[in-house]
Amino acid sequence: MANRFRNERIEIKLTKEEKEVFEKKMKLANCKTMSHFLRKCVLEKEIYVVDLEPFRNLQWLLSNATNNINQIAKATNTTGIIYKNEIDSMNKQIEKLSREIWQIHSLLLNKSKESSGN
């Protein structure tokens, strides 16, 4: 083994189900050996770290807006009246939600351009 170029060894343990997934992905990648597949996965692929905080904030905004819309709809169905300040409040929430979506879109677009080299 001293004259081998790759002389470091890594061992992994998998469940039966994990091994089946591993082998299926190995076939999809057209890799003949486990070593080749692992090297391909580890050495040729980019690793992306995703900050999920903007998505959590977006989820909160969306939940808040839908709750308010439901409350307004319930009150309107009960009384037959909808107030301008309720509509204005709903519009502000929708605008804020829209801005958040565009910010996330811009971030993803910039990351996409960075990773493609443009």
C-alpha positions as CSV (number, residue, x, y, z in Angstrom):
1,M,0.0,0.0,0.0
2,A,3.0,2.3,0.4
3,N,3.3,2.8,-3.4
4,R,-0.4,3.7,-3.8
5,F,-1.2,7.3,-4.6
6,R,-4.3,7.3,-2.4
7,N,-3.2,5.7,0.8
8,E,-5.6,7.2,3.3
9,R,-8.7,5.2,4.2
10,I,-12.2,6.4,5.4
11,E,-14.8,4.0,6.7
12,I,-18.6,4.8,7.1
13,K,-21.4,2.8,8.6
14,L,-24.9,2.9,7.1
15,T,-28.2,1.3,7.8
16,K,-29.6,-1.0,5.2
17,E,-31.9,1.7,3.9
18,E,-29.1,4.3,3.7
19,K,-26.9,1.8,1.9
20,E,-29.7,1.2,-0.7
21,V,-30.0,5.0,-1.3
22,F,-26.2,5.2,-1.5
23,E,-26.0,2.5,-4.1
24,K,-28.9,3.9,-6.1
25,K,-27.2,7.4,-6.2
26,M,-23.8,5.7,-7.0
27,K,-25.5,4.1,-10.1
28,L,-27.1,7.3,-11.1
29,A,-23.7,9.0,-11.0
30,N,-22.3,6.3,-13.2
31,C,-19.6,5.4,-10.7
32,K,-18.3,1.9,-10.7
33,T,-16.8,1.9,-7.3
34,M,-17.7,3.4,-3.9
35,S,-14.3,5.2,-3.8
36,H,-14.9,6.9,-7.1
37,F,-18.4,7.9,-6.0
38,L,-17.2,9.4,-2.7
39,R,-14.4,11.2,-4.3
40,K,-16.8,12.6,-6.9
41,C,-19.3,13.8,-4.2
42,V,-16.7,15.3,-1.9
43,L,-14.1,16.7,-4.3
44,E,-16.1,17.8,-7.3
45,K,-19.2,19.3,-5.7
46,E,-19.7,22.8,-4.2
47,I,-21.0,23.1,-0.6
48,Y,-23.5,25.8,0.0
49,V,-24.4,27.1,3.5
50,V,-27.9,28.5,3.4
51,D,-29.1,31.0,6.0
52,L,-32.7,30.1,6.6
53,E,-33.5,33.2,8.7
54,P,-35.0,35.2,5.8
55,F,-37.3,32.3,5.1
56,R,-38.3,32.1,8.8
57,N,-39.1,35.8,8.7
58,L,-41.0,35.3,5.5
59,Q,-43.0,32.5,7.0
60,W,-43.9,34.6,10.0
61,L,-45.0,37.5,7.8
62,L,-47.1,35.2,5.6
63,S,-48.7,33.6,8.7
64,N,-49.4,37.0,10.2
65,A,-50.9,38.3,7.0
66,T,-53.2,35.3,6.5
67,N,-54.4,35.4,10.1
68,N,-55.3,39.1,9.7
69,I,-57.1,38.4,6.4
70,N,-59.1,35.6,8.0
71,Q,-60.0,37.9,10.9
72,I,-61.1,40.7,8.5
73,A,-63.1,38.2,6.4
74,K,-64.8,36.8,9.5
75,A,-65.7,40.3,10.8
76,T,-66.9,41.3,7.3
77,N,-69.0,38.2,6.9
78,T,-70.6,38.8,10.3
79,T,-71.2,42.5,10.1
80,G,-71.2,43.1,6.3
81,I,-68.8,46.0,7.0
82,I,-65.1,46.4,6.2
83,Y,-63.1,49.3,7.4
84,K,-60.6,51.3,5.4
85,N,-57.9,51.0,8.2
86,E,-58.2,47.2,8.0
87,I,-57.7,47.3,4.2
88,D,-54.7,49.7,4.7
89,S,-53.2,47.4,7.4
90,M,-53.6,44.4,5.1
91,N,-52.0,46.2,2.2
92,K,-49.0,47.2,4.4
93,Q,-48.5,43.6,5.4
94,I,-48.7,42.4,1.8
95,E,-46.2,45.1,0.7
96,K,-43.8,44.1,3.5
97,L,-44.2,40.5,2.5
98,S,-43.6,41.4,-1.1
99,R,-40.4,43.3,-0.2
100,E,-39.1,40.3,1.8
101,I,-39.7,38.0,-1.2
102,W,-37.9,40.3,-3.5
103,Q,-34.9,40.6,-1.1
104,I,-34.7,36.8,-0.9
105,H,-35.0,36.6,-4.7
106,S,-32.2,39.1,-5.1
107,L,-30.0,37.2,-2.7
108,L,-30.6,33.9,-4.5
109,L,-30.0,35.6,-7.9
110,N,-26.7,37.1,-6.6
111,K,-25.6,33.7,-5.2
112,S,-26.5,32.1,-8.5
113,K,-24.4,34.6,-10.5
114,E,-21.5,34.2,-8.1
115,S,-21.4,30.4,-8.4
116,S,-21.7,30.6,-12.2
117,G,-18.8,33.1,-12.4
118,N,-20.9,35.9,-14.0
